[in-house]
């Protein structure tokens, strides 16, 4: 098996393996950006296209992701099913992710058509084990060229607003489309006396979060301050974005090693 190590300068870790032979949790966190984080201005970002993120801590998670570098004619559905089957055997649940969760340095090397995130508790070793399990001639025939196992910063947010009719509000929000435009994928959940909207995906700048709050509030005929923003879960460890190094858009160094087995 050929093993290719991808080492972007400011990325925690990335390992690429070629195929062989060829209901809602409450939180006490405030619904405003942390005081230590810089306030966002329209279009502002921090270092190489990373948005200014004040909604951090438990609202930002470092998750292990597997990116599939595939051929143009790859069977993407087949590759996704292959990963899902292997994950089930390991007791893991995979979540589809947008490539935008990856740093620019990685996206310069590969724009994956299949990208999945492992559970928040999963480790890089879990990711490597998953890739090792799916690597082989069958996977190669599906069009997989190699896999990347790495860590990515992912926003895991829950927007909540009191409303007497959560079903009607969810329909109104969907109809307007502002959340679809700003978030892409999201989930709505009716709770006692309110509506929760959950988002897991690429980091959102503070101005995007505020636009989402305003969009939800507008449909509820309420002030944006009525929409709270909390972590989707209070378990585990969050990320202090003020301590994160800037993303590096270039300077990818690759080292190659071979092993046979």
Secondary structure, 3 states (H helix, E strand, C coil): CEEEEEEECCCCCEEEEECCCCCCCCCCCCCCCCCCCCCCCCCCEECCCEECCCCCECCEEEEEEEEEEECCCCCHHHHHHHHHHHHHHCCCCCEECCHHHCCHHHHCCCCCCEEEECCCCCCHHHHHHHHHHHCCHHHHHCCEEEEEEEEEEEEEEEEEEECCCHHHHHHHHHHHCHHHHHHCCCEEEEECCEEEEEEEECCCCHHHHHHHHHHHHHHHCCCHHHCEEEECCCCCCCECHHHCCCCCCCCEEEEEEECCC
